[in-house]
Each structure stands twice: as structure tokens, then as C-alpha cells.
């Protein structure tokens, strides 16, 4: 928190878009999750290249997000969104009656 006269200002939360191309991209994603960024991860290039590697990358990012108390969800067919602690992703409640 920064103090500016009588007002208290919170540090901004940044949104970052990243294209995942291979497993080495996980390290940068992990660092951004630690920084509390909102991430939009595009997975299409990795999915086209190697589906098994994509599964491994998504599982690793999911575990990193959960350990950081972040929220993670699929955003359509091509993207994953990760939000920091305190920012939750709305999910539709399905009525199965």
C-alpha cells in the first residue's frame, strides 16, 4: 500500500496475455502468478504441436495456481485464465433438475 497524503492507494493489479509454446513457459507463468497478475494464457500453439505436453503444462499451472490460492478456469477453447487470490472467476451454476 502506498500513502499519498490522506489517501491510501493499493498497488495496481496487472492483466497479462501469454502464448504458451512449450513447457519452458511454465516458469514465467509461475513468476507472474506469484506477482498477483491476472493471466490470459493462449494454448492453441502448444495444442497444435503436442497435446501430451499441453496436458502436462496445464496440470503444472493448475497446481501452481491452487498452491498460490489463485483461481484458474478455461476461457473458451483456446485460453485459460488465472486470477490472483481475492479475484474469483464466476462460474455458472447448472440446474440439473
Residue pairs with C-beta under 8 A, 6 or more apart in sequence:
1 8
1 9
1 10
1 11
2 8
2 9
2 10
2 11
3 9
13 36
13 37
13 38
13 84
13 87
14 35
14 37
14 38
15 37
15 38
15 39
15 40
16 32
16 37
16 38
16 39
16 40
17 39
17 40
17 41
17 42
18 25
18 28
18 29
18 32
18 39
18 40
18 41
18 42
19 41
19 42
19 44
19 45
20 29
20 41
20 42
20 43
20 45
20 46
20 54
20 57
21 45
21 46
21 49
22 46
22 49
22 53
22 57
23 53
23 56
23 57
23 60
25 57
26 57
26 60
26 61
26 64
29 39
29 41
29 61
29 64
29 82
30 61
30 64
32 39
33 39
33 64
33 65
33 68
33 70
33 82
33 84
34 68
36 84
36 85
37 84
38 81
38 82
38 83
38 84
38 87
39 80
39 81
39 82
40 75
40 79
40 80
40 81
41 61
41 79
41 80
41 81
41 82
42 78
42 79
43 54
43 57
43 58
43 78
43 79
43 80
44 78
46 53
46 54
46 57
47 54
58 80
61 72
61 80
61 82
62 72
64 70
65 71
65 72
65 82
66 72
68 84
68 85
69 85
70 82
70 83
70 84
70 85
71 82
71 83
71 87
71 88
71 89
72 80
72 81
72 82
72 83
72 89
73 80
73 81
73 89
73 91
74 80
74 81
75 81
81 89
83 89
